[in-house]
Amino acid sequence: MRESTQTNHSHQEIRAKRYAQAMKASGHSRIMELLPLIVHISAEKGSMLDMMSGTGFVSQYLGRYFDTIHAIDKMTGMIPEDSHISRKLECDASREDIADLTCFKYDTIISLASFHHIHPQAFPLCTEEQVVDYRVACLSKWRELIRDGGYLVLADVSAPGQIPNGSIQITPKISAFPDLEAQLGELPSASLFTPKSIGTEPSHFFDEFVAHKSITPHVGVFETELSLSLLLKKAGYTNIKTSVHFVPWHFQNMDEAIWFIHNLFGIGTKQYESTAEIPQELVEQIHHAIEAHLCSWPAGKGGIWIGWKLLYASAEKN
C-alpha cells in the first residue's frame, strides 16, 4: 500500500510538471476562458485570491489589475517566480482550517477549471448527498476568506447537456483590461455557435478519455447551472448568477493542439517534446477524442479552434 501511495504521488508530480510545461508553451490558447471572468469582476484595484491556481494562469493576465494577489494550490511550485502573486499558500483547498491559514479577507476569489476536483476521497463510491455536503462545506470555507460585499467567481467544466447562453458580452468591459485585450488574436464569430459547437462536451472528454489515458486517475464532479446555484445558496452566498459559455481554445495547427492536450492532461505514461515524437497510435487516439467530444474548426485568421465550454458563476458574501 505504501509503495502504491508513493507511486501515485510520483505520478502526480510528473503530471503537474507536464501540465506546467504545456501551460508555459501554449497556455495562451485558453485565453477565451478568461473573458466571462472579467464580466464578473471589477477593474478597480482590490485584493484577489487565485484559488486552486495551478500555474497562475488567471493571475498572469488579471493579476496586475489588483493591488494584492495571493494563490492557494497543492503544488504552488508550478507558479512562475515572476508572477503577480505576492503570497503562495501550498495546501489543499478543501482543508478544514483553510480560513485560519491566511489572516486576510479578499475582495474577490477566482477559481478557474478546478472545482470539479473538490469531492470526498472515496468518490465515486459516495452517495449524492455526501458529495453535495462535502462541496457545500468547501464553498462555505472559501466564503470565510471573502470580505463582506466581496465575490466568489467560479468557472468549471459543466455537466453534460448544458447549453451555452450565447455570446460573451465583454464590450466595453474588455477595454478596462488592455493587456488581455492585446492578447486576443480573434474572437469567435457567431458562425462558431452551431449545433456542432453546442454539442461540445468537455465532461465527456474527461470521463471517457482523460480518465482512462492519463498518467494519474482523473475523477471529476460536474455541475449544472441549477445544481451549482443550489450549492452556492446552501453555502450562504447571495446574488448568485450563472451562465454557460463556449470558450474555444486557439492553436496554430492540430499538431500544437495534440501536444498541448498530451501534456496538459498527462495523456500516456511518457512525455514527448513534440507531436512528431508521440507514437502515431497515441496521436490518433488524442485526435479522435478531440473530434468525438470537443470538435475542431478552422479559425478565420489562421489556425484552428478546439471546442471547449465552461459553467461560470458569481456569488456575493454579505
SERO-4910 file (N, C-alpha, C, O; in steps of 0.05 Angstrom, whole numbers):
BEGIN
 pado doro    nc1    nc2    nc3   cac1   cac2   cac3    cc1    cc2    cc3    oc1    oc2    oc3
  Met    A     17    -24      0      0      0      0     17     25      0     12     44    -14
  Arg    A     39     25     17     57     48     18     70     53     -9     73     76    -18
  Glu    A     79     31    -22     92     33    -48     73     45    -68     81     61    -85
  Ser    A     48     36    -67     27     46    -86     22     75    -81     19     90   -101
  Thr    A     22     84    -56     18    113    -49     41    130    -60     37    151    -71
  Gln    A     66    119    -56     89    134    -66     89    136    -96     96    157   -108
  Thr    A     81    114   -110     80    114   -139     59    135   -149     65    149   -167
  Asn    A     36    135   -136     15    154   -143     24    183   -139     19    200   -156
  His    A     38    188   -117     49    215   -112     69    223   -133     69    246   -142
  Ser    A     86    204   -140    106    209   -161     93    216   -188    101    234   -202
  His    A     72    201   -194     57    206   -219     43    233   -218     41    247   -238
  Gln    A     33    241   -195     21    267   -192     41    290   -197     35    310   -210
  Glu    A     65    286   -187     86    306   -191     94    307   -221     97    329   -232
  Ile    A     96    284   -234    102    283   -262     79    297   -278     84    313   -296
  Arg    A     55    291   -271     32    303   -284     32    333   -281     27    348   -300
  Ala    A     38    343   -257     39    372   -251     61    385   -268     56    407   -279
  Lys    A     84    372   -271    105    384   -287     98    385   -317    104    405   -331
  Arg    A     84    364   -326     75    364   -354     54    386   -359     54    399   -379
  Tyr    A     36    389   -339     16    410   -341     29    437   -342     22    454   -359
  Ala    A     49    441   -325     62    467   -324     77    473   -351     77    495   -360
  Gln    A     89    452   -362    103    456   -387     84    463   -410     89    480   -427
  Ala    A     61    449   -410     40    455   -430     30    484   -428     27    497   -448
  Met    A     25    492   -403     15    520   -399     36    541   -406     29    562   -416
  Lys    A     61    535   -400     82    554   -407     85    557   -437     89    580   -446
  Ala    A     82    536   -451     86    537   -480     62    547   -495     64    562   -514
  Ser    A     38    538   -486     14    544   -502    -10    552   -485    -33    550   -494
  Gly    A     -5    561   -460    -28    569   -443    -45    591   -455    -68    593   -449
  His    A    -32    608   -472    -47    629   -484    -71    619   -501    -89    634   -508
  Ser    A    -69    594   -509    -91    582   -525   -118    582   -510   -139    581   -522
  Arg    A   -116    584   -483   -140    583   -466   -151    610   -459   -168    613   -441
  Ile    A   -141    631   -471   -147    658   -462   -177    665   -463   -186    682   -448
  Met    A   -192    651   -481   -221    656   -482   -235    650   -456   -256    661   -449
  Glu    A   -223    631   -440   -236    624   -414   -236    647   -395   -253    647   -376
  Leu    A   -219    667   -399   -217    689   -380   -239    710   -385   -245    726   -367
  Leu    A   -250    711   -409   -268    733   -416   -293    734   -399   -301    755   -390
  Pro    A   -307    711   -395   -330    712   -377   -323    719   -349   -340    730   -334
  Leu    A   -298    714   -340   -290    722   -313   -290    752   -310   -299    762   -289
  Ile    A   -280    766   -330   -278    795   -326   -305    809   -326   -308    831   -316
  Val    A   -326    795   -336   -353    806   -335   -362    807   -306   -378    824   -298
  His    A   -351    789   -289   -360    787   -261   -341    801   -242   -347    801   -218
  Ile    A   -319    813   -251   -301    826   -232   -299    856   -238   -304    864   -261
  Ser    A   -291    871   -219   -288    900   -222   -259    905   -230   -240    892   -221
  Ala    A   -256    925   -247   -229    933   -255   -216    951   -235   -193    959   -237
  Glu    A   -231    958   -213   -219    974   -192   -200    957   -176   -203    933   -173
  Lys    A   -179    970   -166   -159    956   -150   -171    944   -125   -189    956   -113
  Gly    A   -161    921   -117   -171    908    -94   -153    883    -89   -131    881   -100
  Ser    A   -163    864    -74   -148    840    -68   -161    816    -81   -186    814    -81
  Met    A   -145    798    -91   -156    774   -104   -141    749    -95   -116    750    -91
  Leu    A   -156    728    -91   -144    702    -85   -148    683   -108   -171    679   -117
  Asp    A   -127    673   -120   -128    654   -142   -129    626   -129   -109    615   -121
  Met    A   -154    616   -127   -159    591   -113   -154    567   -131   -165    565   -153
  Met    A   -138    547   -122   -130    524   -138   -118    535   -164   -127    529   -186
  Ser    A    -96    550   -160    -85    567   -181    -71    553   -203    -67    565   -225
  Gly    A    -62    529   -199    -46    515   -220    -21    531   -225     -5    536   -207
  Thr    A    -17    538   -250      7    554   -258      3    584   -255     20    600   -264
  Gly    A    -20    592   -243    -25    621   -240    -34    634   -266    -29    657   -271
  Phe    A    -48    618   -283    -58    628   -309    -76    652   -305    -74    672   -320
  Val    A    -95    651   -286   -113    673   -281    -97    698   -273   -102    720   -283
  Ser    A    -79    694   -254    -63    717   -244    -45    728   -265    -39    752   -265
  Gln    A    -36    712   -283    -17    721   -304    -30    743   -320    -17    763   -328
  Tyr    A    -56    740   -326    -70    760   -343    -86    781   -327    -89    803   -336
  Leu    A    -96    773   -304   -114    791   -289   -101    802   -264   -111    821   -252
  Gly    A    -79    791   -256    -67    798   -230    -59    827   -228    -61    839   -207
  Arg    A    -49    839   -250    -40    867   -248    -62    887   -244    -57    910   -238
  Tyr    A    -87    878   -246   -109    896   -242   -119    896   -212   -140    907   -206
  Phe    A   -103    882   -195   -109    882   -167    -85    892   -151    -62    890   -160
  Asp    A    -91    905   -128    -69    914   -111    -54    891    -98    -30    891    -96
  Thr    A    -69    870    -91    -58    847    -77    -68    822    -90    -92    819    -95
  Ile    A    -51    802    -95    -60    777   -105    -44    754    -92    -20    754    -92
  His    A    -59    735    -81    -48    712    -68    -58    687    -83    -77    689    -99
  Ala    A    -46    664    -77    -54    639    -90    -54    616    -70    -37    615    -52
  Ile    A    -72    598    -74    -73    573    -59    -74    550    -79    -90    549    -97
  Asp    A    -56    530    -75    -55    507    -92    -39    485    -77    -23    490    -60
  Lys    A    -44    460    -85    -29    437    -73      0    438    -82     17    429    -67
  Met    A      5    449   -105     32    450   -116     38    478   -126     38    483   -150
  Thr    A     45    496   -108     50    524   -116     76    526   -131     82    548   -142
  Gly    A     92    505   -131    117    506   -146    113    509   -176    132    515   -191
  Met    A     89    505   -185     83    508   -214     80    538   -221     80    545   -245
  Ile    A     77    555   -201     73    584   -207    100    596   -212    118    594   -196
  Pro    A    103    610   -235    129    623   -241    136    644   -221    119    657   -209
  Glu    A    162    648   -216    172    667   -197    165    696   -204    162    713   -187
  Asp    A    162    701   -230    156    728   -239    127    734   -242    119    752   -256
  Ser    A    110    718   -229     81    722   -230     74    747   -213     90    758   -199
  His    A     48    755   -215     38    778   -200     31    769   -171     23    786   -155
  Ile    A     34    744   -165     26    733   -139     47    739   -118     70    732   -121
  Ser    A     38    753    -96     57    761    -75     59    740    -53     78    740    -37
  Arg    A     39    723    -51     39    703    -30     27    677    -40      6    677    -52
  Lys    A     41    655    -36     33    629    -45     29    610    -21     48    606     -6
  Leu    A      6    599    -19      0    581      4     -4    553     -8    -23    549    -22
  Glu    A     13    535     -1     12    508    -12     -5    490      7      5    482     28
  Cys    A    -29    485     -1    -47    468     15    -70    459     -1    -75    469    -24
  Asp    A    -85    440      9   -110    430     -3   -132    451      1   -136    460     23
  Ala    A   -145    459    -21   -165    480    -20   -190    472     -4   -206    489      3
  Ser    A   -193    446      3   -216    437     17   -211    432     47   -228    422     61
  Arg    A   -186    437     56   -180    431     84   -196    447    104   -204    470     98
  Glu    A   -201    435    127   -219    446    147   -211    474    156   -228    492    160
  Asp    A   -185    478    160   -175    503    173   -165    523    152   -149    540    159
  Ile    A   -175    522    128   -164    539    107   -167    569    114   -151    585    107
  Ala    A   -189    575    127   -195    604    134   -175    614    155   -171    638    158
  Asp    A   -163    595    170   -144    603    191   -115    605    181    -98    615    195
  Leu    A   -111    597    156    -83    596    146    -74    623    135    -50    628    132
  Thr    A    -93    640    129    -86    667    119   -102    688    135   -127    686    136
  Cys    A    -88    707    146   -102    728    161   -110    750    141    -99    773    142
  Phe    A   -128    744    123   -134    762    101   -162    758     92   -172    735     92
  Lys    A   -176    779     84   -202    778     72   -200    789     44   -189    811     40
  Tyr    A   -210    775     25   -206    782     -3   -231    795    -15   -254    789     -8
  Asp    A   -226    814    -33   -249    826    -48   -260    806    -68   -285    805    -72
  Thr    A   -243    789    -79   -251    770    -99   -235    744    -97   -211    745    -94
  Ile    A   -249    722    -97   -236    696   -101   -244    686   -129   -267    685   -136
  Ile    A   -224    678   -144   -228    667   -171   -218    639   -171   -195    633   -163
  Ser    A   -234    621   -181   -225    593   -185   -233    584   -213   -257    583   -220
  Leu    A   -213    577   -229   -218    570   -257   -212    541   -262   -189    531   -258
  Ala    A   -232    526   -271   -229    499   -281   -217    480   -260   -201    462   -267
  Ser    A   -224    483   -235   -213    466   -214   -233    455   -195   -228    435   -181
  Phe    A   -257    466   -193   -276    459   -173   -285    429   -176   -294    417   -157
  His    A   -283    418   -200   -292    391   -204   -274    371   -189   -282    348   -185
  His    A   -251    380   -180   -233    363   -163   -242    362   -134   -232    346   -119
  Ile    A   -261    379   -126   -270    380    -98   -292    359    -94   -315    363   -102
  His    A   -284    337    -82   -303    316    -76   -290    298    -54   -266    299    -50
  Pro    A   -307    282    -40   -296    264    -20   -276    245    -31   -277    238    -55
  Gln    A   -256    237    -15   -235    219    -24   -246    193    -35   -235    181    -53
  Ala    A   -268    184    -24   -280    158    -32   -297    160    -57   -308    140    -66
  Phe    A   -301    184    -68   -317    187    -92   -304    170   -114   -280    170   -116
  Pro    A   -320    156   -131   -349    158   -135   -365    138   -119   -388    132   -126
  Leu    A   -354    127    -98   -369    108    -81   -388    122    -62   -404    108    -49
  Cys    A   -386    148    -60   -403    163    -41   -431    167    -52   -436    164    -76
  Thr    A   -449    173    -34   -476    179    -42   -477    208    -53   -458    224    -47
  Glu    A   -497    214    -67   -500    242    -78   -501    262    -55   -490    284    -57
  Glu    A   -515    255    -34   -517    273    -11   -490    278      2   -484    301     10
  Gln    A   -473    258      4   -446    261     15   -429    280     -2   -414    297      8
  Val    A   -432    277    -28   -417    294    -47   -426    323    -44   -409    341    -43
  Val    A   -452    327    -44   -463    354    -41   -454    367    -15   -445    390    -14
  Asp    A   -456    352      7   -448    363     33   -419    371     34   -411    391     45
  Tyr    A   -402    354     21   -373    360     20   -367    385      5   -352    402     14
  Arg    A   -381    388    -18   -376    412    -35   -387    437    -23   -375    459    -25
  Val    A   -410    435    -10   -422    458      5   -403    467     27   -398    490     31
  Ala    A   -392    447     42   -374    454     64   -349    468     53   -339    487     66
  Cys    A   -339    460     30   -315    473     19   -322    502     11   -307    520     17
  Leu    A   -344    505     -3   -352    532    -11   -357    550     13   -352    574     12
  Ser    A   -367    539     35   -370    554     60   -344    563     71   -341    586     81
  Lys    A   -324    546     70   -297    553     79   -285    576     63   -273    594     73
  Trp    A   -289    574     36   -280    595     19   -294    622     25   -281    643     24
  Arg    A   -319    620     32   -335    644     38   -322    659     62   -324    684     63
  Glu    A   -311    644     81   -298    657    104   -274    674     96   -265    691    112
  Leu    A   -263    669     73   -240    684     63   -247    710     49   -229    725     41
  Ile    A   -273    714     45   -282    737     29   -293    759     48   -307    753     67
  Arg    A   -286    784     42   -296    806     58   -326    810     52   -335    801     31
  Asp    A   -340    822     70   -369    828     65   -372    845     40   -358    866     37
  Gly    A   -389    837     22   -392    851     -3   -374    841    -25   -376    850    -48
  Gly    A   -356    823    -18   -338    811    -38   -351    788    -53   -373    780    -47
  Tyr    A   -336    778    -73   -348    757    -90   -330    733    -94   -306    735    -93
  Leu    A   -343    710    -98   -331    687   -109   -338    685   -138   -362    686   -145
  Val    A   -318    682   -155   -323    679   -184   -312    652   -192   -288    647   -190
  Leu    A   -329    634   -200   -322    606   -204   -328    598   -233   -349    605   -244
  Ala    A   -309    584   -245   -314    573   -272   -304    544   -273   -283    538   -262
  Asp    A   -320    527   -285   -311    499   -286   -326    485   -309   -346    495   -320
  Val    A   -316    462   -315   -329    445   -335   -357    438   -326   -361    432   -302
  Ser    A   -376    440   -343   -404    436   -336   -412    407   -340   -399    392   -355
  Ala    A   -433    399   -327   -445    373   -331   -455    371   -361   -460    391   -373
  Pro    A   -457    347   -371   -466    344   -399   -493    356   -403   -510    357   -386
  Gly    A   -497    366   -428   -523    376   -435   -528    406   -430   -550    416   -436
  Gln    A   -509    419   -418   -513    448   -412   -508    464   -438   -487    462   -450
  Ile    A   -527    480   -445   -526    495   -470   -514    523   -465   -523    537   -447
  Pro    A   -494    532   -481   -483    559   -478   -505    580   -479   -524    578   -495
  Asn    A   -503    600   -462   -523    621   -460   -522    641   -483   -540    657   -486
  Gly    A   -501    639   -498   -498    658   -520   -470    671   -521   -452    661   -507
  Ser    A   -467    692   -536   -441    705   -538   -433    718   -512   -450    724   -495
  Ile    A   -407    723   -509   -397    735   -484   -398    765   -487   -386    777   -504
  Gln    A   -413    778   -469   -417    807   -471   -394    821   -456   -396    828   -433
  Ile    A   -372    826   -471   -348    837   -458   -342    865   -467   -324    878   -456
  Thr    A   -357    876   -486   -352    904   -495   -372    922   -481   -396    917   -481
  Pro    A   -363    945   -468   -335    955   -469   -318    945   -445   -297    955   -441
  Lys    A   -328    925   -430   -313    916   -407   -284    908   -413   -267    914   -397
  Ile    A   -280    896   -436   -253    887   -443   -233    911   -444   -209    906   -440
  Ser    A   -242    935   -450   -224    958   -452   -211    965   -426   -191    979   -425
  Ala    A   -223    955   -404   -211    960   -377   -188    941   -372   -173    944   -352
  Phe    A   -184    922   -390   -162    902   -387   -145    902   -412   -146    882   -427
  Pro    A   -130    923   -417   -116    926   -443    -96    904   -449    -93    896   -472
  Asp    A    -83    893   -429    -63    872   -434    -77    847   -443    -67    833   -461
  Leu    A   -100    841   -432   -116    818   -441   -126    823   -469   -126    805   -485
  Glu    A   -136    847   -474   -147    853   -500   -126    850   -522   -132    841   -543
  Ala    A   -101    859   -515    -80    857   -535    -73    828   -542    -63    823   -564
  Gln    A    -78    809   -524    -71    781   -529    -92    767   -546    -87    746   -556
  Leu    A   -116    779   -549   -137    766   -563   -132    769   -593   -136    791   -605
  Gly    A   -124    748   -606   -120    750   -635   -146    751   -650   -147    763   -671
  Glu    A   -166    737   -640   -191    735   -654   -213    726   -635   -209    706   -621
  Leu    A   -235    739   -635   -258    729   -620   -274    710   -638   -277    714   -662
  Pro    A   -285    689   -626   -301    671   -642   -325    685   -654   -339    700   -641
  Ser    A   -330    681   -680   -352    693   -693   -378    678   -687   -377    655   -677
  Ala    A   -400    690   -694   -426    677   -689   -428    651   -704   -443    633   -697
  Ser    A   -413    648   -726   -414    624   -742   -404    600   -727   -410    577   -735
  Leu    A   -389    604   -705   -379    582   -690   -400    570   -672   -398    547   -663
  Phe    A   -421    585   -667   -442    576   -649   -462    560   -665   -484    570   -672
  Thr    A   -455    536   -671   -471    517   -687   -480    494   -670   -471    491   -648
  Pro    A   -499    478   -680   -506    454   -665   -482    436   -658   -481    423   -637
  Lys    A   -462    436   -675   -438    421   -670   -422    432   -646   -413    417   -629
  Ser    A   -420    458   -645   -405    470   -622   -421    468   -597   -409    464   -575
  Ile    A   -447    470   -598   -464    468   -574   -461    440   -563   -464    436   -538
  Gly    A   -456    421   -580   -452    393   -571   -425    387   -559   -420    365   -550
  Thr    A   -407    407   -558   -381    404   -546   -385    395   -516   -399    408   -501
  Glu    A   -372    374   -508   -376    363   -481   -349    357   -468   -340    334   -468
  Pro    A   -336    377   -456   -311    372   -442   -314    351   -420   -295    336   -414
  Ser    A   -338    350   -407   -342    330   -386   -339    301   -397   -328    284   -384
  His    A   -350    297   -421   -347    271   -434   -317    266   -441   -307    243   -438
  Phe    A   -304    287   -449   -275    285   -456   -260    275   -431   -242    258   -433
  Phe    A   -266    287   -408   -254    278   -383   -261    249   -376   -243    233   -371
  Asp    A   -286    244   -375   -296    218   -365   -290    195   -383   -284    173   -374
  Glu    A   -291    200   -409   -288    178   -428   -260    176   -441   -254    156   -454
  Phe    A   -243    196   -437   -217    195   -449   -195    200   -428   -178    182   -423
  Val    A   -195    224   -416   -174    230   -397   -173    210   -374   -151    202   -365
  Ala    A   -196    203   -364   -197    185   -341   -183    158   -346   -174    145   -328
  His    A   -182    150   -372   -171    124   -379   -143    126   -390   -128    106   -391
  Lys    A   -135    150   -399   -109    152   -413    -88    169   -398    -65    170   -405
  Ser    A    -97    183   -376    -78    200   -362    -60    183   -344    -68    161   -335
  Ile    A    -36    193   -338    -17    180   -321    -27    179   -292    -19    161   -277
  Thr    A    -46    197   -285    -58    196   -259    -89    194   -262    -99    203   -282
  Pro    A   -103    182   -243   -132    180   -245   -145    208   -246   -135    226   -232
  His    A   -165    211   -262   -179    237   -263   -209    232   -258   -223    221   -276
  Val    A   -218    239   -235   -246    236   -227   -257    264   -222   -246    278   -205
  Gly    A   -278    271   -235   -289    298   -231   -319    298   -225   -333    279   -233
  Val    A   -328    318   -211   -357    323   -207   -364    348   -222   -354    369   -217
  Phe    A   -383    345   -240   -391    367   -258   -419    376   -252   -437    359   -249
  Glu    A   -423    402   -249   -449    413   -241   -464    425   -265   -452    432   -285
  Thr    A   -490    427   -261   -507    443   -279   -510    471   -268   -501    476   -246
  Glu    A   -522    489   -284   -527    516   -273   -544    515   -248   -538    528   -228
  Leu    A   -564    498   -249   -582    496   -225   -568    484   -201   -570    495   -179
  Ser    A   -554    462   -205   -541    449   -182   -519    466   -170   -516    466   -146
  Leu    A   -504    481   -187   -483    498   -176   -496    521   -160   -486    529   -139
  Ser    A   -518    532   -171   -532    554   -157   -541    544   -129   -539    559   -109
  Leu    A   -552    520   -128   -561    509   -102   -538    504    -83   -541    509    -59
  Leu    A   -515    495    -93   -492    492    -76   -484    518    -63   -479    520    -39
  Leu    A   -482    539    -80   -474    566    -70   -494    577    -50   -487    589    -30
  Lys    A   -520    572    -56   -540    582    -37   -538    568    -10   -540    581     11
  Lys    A   -534    542    -11   -531    527     14   -507    535     30   -506    533     54
  Ala    A   -486    544     15   -461    553     28   -463    581     39   -444    592     50
  Gly    A   -487    595     35   -491    621     47   -486    645     29   -487    668     38
  Tyr    A   -482    640      3   -477    662    -16   -504    674    -25   -525    660    -24
  Thr    A   -503    698    -34   -527    711    -45   -519    724    -72   -497    722    -81
  Asn    A   -540    735    -86   -536    748   -111   -521    730   -131   -501    738   -143
  Ile    A   -531    706   -133   -518    685   -149   -526    687   -178   -549    689   -185
  Lys    A   -506    687   -196   -511    688   -224   -495    666   -238   -471    662   -231
  Thr    A   -507    652   -257   -493    631   -271   -497    634   -301   -517    646   -310
  Ser    A   -478    624   -316   -480    624   -345   -461    603   -356   -441    597   -344
  Val    A   -468    592   -379   -451    573   -393   -441    586   -419   -457    597   -434
  His    A   -415    585   -423   -403    598   -447   -386    579   -463   -371    563   -452
  Phe    A   -388    582   -489   -370    568   -507   -344    584   -508   -344    607   -517
  Val    A   -322    573   -499   -297    587   -496   -275    570   -510   -258    559   -496
  Pro    A   -275    568   -536   -257    551   -550   -227    558   -547   -220    581   -542
  Trp    A   -210    538   -550   -181    542   -549   -171    547   -577   -181    535   -596
  His    A   -151    564   -580   -140    570   -606   -111    560   -609    -95    564   -591
  Phe    A   -106    546   -630    -79    535   -636    -71    542   -665    -88    547   -682
  Gln    A    -45    541   -670    -35    546   -697    -43    523   -715    -48    528   -739
  Asn    A    -43    499   -705    -50    476   -721    -57    452   -702    -56    455   -678
  Met    A    -66    430   -714    -75    407   -698    -51    395   -683    -55    384   -661
  Asp    A    -27    396   -695     -4    385   -681      1    399   -654      6    386   -634
  Glu    A     -2    425   -654      1    440   -629    -20    432   -609    -15    429   -585
  Ala    A    -45    429   -619    -67    422   -601    -63    394   -589    -67    390   -565
  Ile    A    -54    375   -605    -49    348   -595    -27    348   -574    -29    334   -554
  Trp    A     -5    362   -579     17    363   -560      8    376   -534     15    366   -512
  Phe    A     -7    397   -536    -17    411   -512    -34    393   -495    -31    391   -471
  Ile    A    -53    379   -508    -71    361   -493    -56    338   -482    -61    329   -460
  His    A    -36    328   -497    -19    306   -487     -6    313   -461     -4    296   -443
  Asn    A      4    337   -458     18    345   -434     -1    357   -413      3    352   -389
  Leu    A    -21    373   -421    -38    386   -402    -53    365   -385    -56    369   -360
  Phe    A    -61    344   -397    -77    323   -383    -60    298   -377    -71    278   -367
  Gly    A    -34    300   -382    -17    277   -376    -25    252   -391    -25    230   -379
  Ile    A    -31    254   -416    -40    231   -432    -16    214   -439      3    223   -450
  Gly    A    -18    188   -432      4    170   -437     24    171   -414     26    191   -400
  Thr    A     39    150   -410     58    148   -388     84    162   -393    100    167   -375
  Lys    A     89    168   -418    115    181   -425    109    209   -437     90    213   -452
  Gln    A    127    228   -431    124    255   -442    141    258   -467    163    248   -469
  Tyr    A    129    272   -487    143    277   -512    145    307   -516    127    322   -509
  Glu    A    167    315   -529    172    344   -532    158    356   -556    157    380   -559
  Ser    A    148    339   -574    134    349   -597    115    327   -607    118    304   -600
  Thr    A     95    335   -622     76    316   -633     89    296   -651     81    272   -652
  Ala    A    111    304   -665    125    286   -683    137    262   -667    142    241   -679
  Glu    A    143    266   -642    155    245   -626    134    226   -613    141    204   -606
  Ile    A    109    235   -612     88    218   -600     82    195   -618     78    199   -642
  Pro    A     80    170   -607     73    147   -624     47    153   -639     28    164   -629
  Gln    A     47    144   -665     24    150   -682     -2    140   -670    -23    153   -673
  Glu    A     -2    117   -657    -26    107   -645    -38    126   -624    -62    130   -623
  Leu    A    -20    138   -608    -29    156   -587    -39    182   -600    -58    194   -591
  Val    A    -25    192   -620    -33    216   -635    -62    212   -645    -79    229   -643
  Glu    A    -67    188   -657    -93    183   -668   -115    181   -646   -137    190   -650
  Gln    A   -107    170   -623   -126    169   -600   -133    197   -590   -157    202   -585
  Ile    A   -113    214   -588   -119    241   -579   -136    256   -599   -155    270   -592
  His    A   -129    253   -625   -143    267   -646   -172    257   -646   -191    273   -650
  His    A   -176    231   -643   -203    220   -643   -219    231   -620   -243    238   -623
  Ala    A   -207    233   -596   -221    244   -573   -229    273   -577   -250    281   -568
  Ile    A   -211    288   -589   -217    316   -595   -242    318   -613   -261    333   -606
  Glu    A   -242    303   -634   -265    305   -653   -290    293   -642   -312    303   -648
  Ala    A   -288    273   -625   -311    260   -614   -325    276   -592   -350    276   -590
  His    A   -309    290   -576   -320    304   -553   -318    334   -553   -333    348   -540
  Leu    A   -298    345   -569   -293    374   -568   -298    386   -596   -308    409   -597
  Cys    A   -290    373   -617   -293    382   -645   -272    404   -651   -260    416   -632
  Ser    A   -267    408   -676   -247    429   -684   -258    443   -709   -274    432   -724
  Trp    A   -250    469   -712   -259    486   -734   -235    503   -743   -218    510   -726
  Pro    A   -234    510   -769   -213    529   -777   -219    557   -766   -242    565   -766
  Ala    A   -199    571   -758   -202    598   -748   -200    617   -771   -185    613   -790
  Gly    A   -215    639   -770   -217    658   -793   -190    670   -800   -185    675   -824
  Lys    A   -173    676   -780   -148    689   -785   -124    669   -784   -101    677   -780
  Gly    A   -131    644   -788   -110    623   -788   -111    607   -763   -120    616   -742
  Gly    A   -101    582   -764   -101    565   -741   -127    550   -739   -143    549   -758
  Ile    A   -132    539   -715   -157    523   -711   -168    530   -683   -154    538   -665
  Trp    A   -194    526   -681   -208    526   -655   -212    498   -646   -220    480   -662
  Ile    A   -208    492   -620   -216    467   -608   -238    474   -588   -235    491   -571
  Gly    A   -261    461   -591   -285    467   -575   -280    463   -545   -268    443   -537
  Trp    A   -290    482   -529   -289    480   -500   -312    497   -489   -318    518   -501
  Lys    A   -324    489   -468   -344    506   -455   -343    502   -425   -336    481   -415
  Leu    A   -349    524   -411   -348    524   -382   -373    536   -370   -386    553   -383
  Leu    A   -379    528   -346   -400    539   -330   -388    560   -311   -369    555   -296
  Tyr    A   -399    584   -312   -389    607   -296   -410    614   -275   -434    612   -280
  Ala    A   -400    623   -252   -418    632   -231   -404    655   -215   -380    654   -210
  Ser    A   -420    674   -207   -410    694   -188   -430    694   -165   -454    691   -169
  Ala    A   -419    698   -141   -436    697   -117   -425    716    -96   -400    717    -92
  Glu    A   -442    730    -82   -433    751    -64   -434    741    -35   -451    725    -27
  Lys    A   -416    751    -19   -417    747     10   -427    773     22   -415    794     18
  Asn    A   -449    772     38   -458    797     51   -470    790     78   -479    808     93
***
